């Protein structure tokens, strides 16, 4: 994983160098029709972000670790930003009229805010120590998640409500300007912090989720860097160019890394549990063979004293199987004078010792020693 993080960092640097060398080039022949491209990318990215958040939340229910909790919050919050990016996009058809939102900067603010949420969640997932296992049966983590996600939704709604007061990031002709580069620098800085803290946690704790989050943040740095290099380099960066489409593809890749990484971990845990179950079954079978080979009567019982296993010698001696035996029914095999003492001892977890007279399969009574452990 650490090698993959280093390689991703090098590839990001190489990609940004390529962007710098080709800055200003539109690649007109590679332009795709936005009418299907943007809804498709937003839909896939939203589904992946929500799926990743769900897997992280499920992981938290098992491990009760802050890494899983804050990763789930980060990806869920970013998914909210993706929804607002889609519904506020002013031009769903490349050369058609504006859609529901006439302010061109609104979708850019929505997606940037979503990435900021993801980066803050990544930082907290690597650095925070709460909520942990001590809160496993406390409602506060659920309440906290509800409040945080509700607050994120409220922030996005507020940005739409006061969108005309927000700084302009993109002109009405679709060209990104310096304001976008400044905001993207802020997102890239947060992503760099998220990548650093996540990598550090992976190195120290070996948590694979932190490693996948670090890879995701590194790719997001490349997404932000594409626009930054164009704008700060003094070249126009309009929508619908090759690099503009490449940004959305990188976003999809970044989220997919964490999703498929978690699926891989789930598959690994599933195989490990299968192996443990197989070993446990084999151990139980060996114990069953051992208890059936001894001449003594052997049985086990639950906390209420109800037998849940009897060996072959028990069945031969009493003529009953485990399905036919309960604590009270088993006492029916004991001599009336011994039933009270045997019943009290039989319900003890350990240390019950003595002897008893019990009925055999032929109907006769024999004395047997009893030793509980």
JOVEN-V9796 format. One record per backbone hydrogen bond with DSSP energy under -0.5 kcal/mol. CO is the residue of the C=O (numbers start at 1). NH is the residue of the N-H. If there is no record, write none. Layout:
CO NH
CO NH
This chain:
1 5
2 6
3 7
4 8
5 9
6 10
7 11
8 12
9 13
10 14
11 15
12 16
13 17
14 18
15 19
16 20
17 21
18 22
20 23
22 25
26 242
27 30
28 31
32 34
33 36
33 37
34 38
34 39
36 40
37 41
38 42
39 43
40 44
41 45
42 46
43 47
44 48
45 49
46 50
47 51
48 52
49 53
50 54
51 55
52 56
53 57
54 58
55 59
56 60
57 61
58 62
59 62
59 63
60 64
65 69
66 70
67 71
68 72
69 73
70 74
71 75
72 76
73 77
74 78
75 79
76 80
77 81
78 82
79 83
80 84
81 85
82 86
83 87
84 88
85 89
86 89
90 99
93 96
100 102
102 104
103 106
105 109
106 110
107 111
108 112
109 113
110 114
111 115
112 116
113 117
114 118
115 119
116 120
117 121
118 122
119 123
120 124
121 125
122 126
123 127
124 128
132 135
133 136
135 138
138 141
139 143
140 144
141 145
142 146
143 147
144 148
145 149
146 150
147 151
148 152
149 153
150 154
151 155
152 156
153 157
154 158
155 159
156 160
157 161
158 162
160 163
162 165
162 166
163 166
169 177
169 180
171 174
174 176
174 239
175 171
176 237
177 180
177 181
178 182
179 183
180 184
181 185
182 186
183 187
184 188
185 189
186 190
187 191
188 192
189 193
190 194
191 195
192 196
193 197
194 198
195 199
196 200
197 201
198 202
199 203
200 204
201 205
201 206
201 207
202 206
206 208
207 211
208 212
209 213
210 214
211 215
212 216
213 217
214 218
215 219
216 220
217 221
218 222
219 223
220 224
221 225
222 226
223 227
224 228
225 229
226 230
227 231
228 232
229 233
230 235
231 234
237 176
238 241
241 245
242 246
243 247
244 248
245 249
246 250
247 251
248 252
249 253
250 254
251 255
252 256
253 257
254 258
255 259
256 260
257 261
258 262
259 263
260 264
261 265
262 266
263 267
264 268
265 269
266 270
267 271
268 272
269 273
270 274
271 275
272 276
273 277
274 278
275 279
276 280
277 281
278 282
279 283
280 284
281 285
282 286
283 287
284 288
285 289
286 290
287 291
288 292
289 293
290 293
290 294
291 294
296 298
298 311
300 308
300 309
302 305
305 307
306 302
309 300
311 315
312 316
313 317
314 318
315 319
317 361
321 324
322 325
326 330
327 331
328 332
329 332
330 333
331 334
333 359
335 338
335 339
336 339
338 342
339 343
340 344
341 345
342 346
343 347
345 348
352 372
354 370
356 358
356 368
357 335
358 366
360 363
364 360
366 358
368 356
370 354
372 351
